[in-house]
């Protein structure tokens, strides 16, 4: 079952003006392409008016994982990035029901946000069930996890930050792993090449769907090499 079909089953319920004002920013992709700096940087200071680092969930979908992280870690702040309006409205409404005070959702194409990243500004970065874009070589060039992404993350992650990647597609996992293993600036933070388990604070609708079909879930976590850990 594709990611698109799974999202299409979510009810399209726009948030109220008050909820949207608190939890949601919708950034126009055309404007992002031509003039990204009309939007705030993806930093804790710019978006939460606080010093320190912020965690980023790329392709956050309907927000179950992101909201659960925010609820579990009220001392941290979280940004969820999602291109689907239907999915992000669900995430925003869920955040409001949970009365979260440490989360913001941005509807935008993540691949246009690189100019808004800042050095050493991200605590952790999550790619939870990213869309593998299967459907031919032409589609695969749009995948988020590539060498350019690792270049961005090496600059943007703080010294103790990590990248967590989770997928149910093993060939996709191996492809991402091979890219990461070829980059000496990152290392795995577990002895195994990858882990065959993922126990989040709350499962996404994608994970629930895959587990109904007894499909395994794989993950790996990368930390960047610094003078203190190299």
C-alpha positions, 0 to 999 in steps of 0.5 A, a space after each residue: 500500500 502506497 504512502 499516498 493511498 494511506 494519507 488519502 484515507 485521512 479526513 480533510 479537516 482544516 484547523 480553526 484559525 486559532 489552532 492554525 495560528 499556533 501550530 501551522 505555517 504554510 509556505 508557498 513552494 514557488 516563493 521558496 524556490 525564488 526567494 526562500 529568505 522571505 521565510 524564517 530560518 529553521 532554528 529554535 530562535 526564529 520559530 520558537 523565540 528560544 535559544 538552543 537546538 530544535 529537532 526536525 521531522 522531515 515528511 512527518 505525515 499525520 504527526 503521530 510520531 512527532 506529536 508523541 515526541 513533543 509530548 514525551 519531551 516538553 523541554 525540547 521543541 519540534 518542527 514537522 515538515 510535510 508537503 501534504 495539506 491533508 496530512 499536516 492538517 491532521 497533525 495540527 489538529 492532533 497537536 491542539 487536542 494534546 495541548 502541546 506547547 513545543 511543536 510547529 508544523 510547516 507545510 512545504 517541500 523540504 527539498 526547497 528548505 536548504 537555504 533556511 538551515 543554519 549551522 549547528 542548529 538541529 538537535 535531532 533529525 527524523 526520517 520516519 517512513 520516507 516515500 521511496 518514490 518507487 516507479 523508475 529511476 526518474 522518480 528516485 532522484 527526488 528521494 530526500 536521503 542522498 549525498 546532498 542531504 548528508 552535506 546539509 546535515 553535517 553542517 546543521 546538526 549539533 555536536 551530539 545530534 543524530 539522524 534516525 531513518 526508519 523504513 519498511 522497504 529493505 532495498 531502500 534501506 540498503 541504498 540509504 545505508 550505502 550512501 551513509 557508509 561512503 561518507 566518513 563524516 558519519 557513523 552508526 550509533 549501533 554495532 549492527 549495520 541496521 536494526 530490525 525493530 522500531 518502538 516509537 512513543 507512538 506508531 505512525 499510521 504507516 507502521 500500523 498498516 505494515 505490521 498488519 501484513 507482518 512486514 518488518 520495519 528497519 532503522 538506522 541512526 547516524 551520528 556525525 563525527 567530531 573531534 570528540 567522538 572520532 
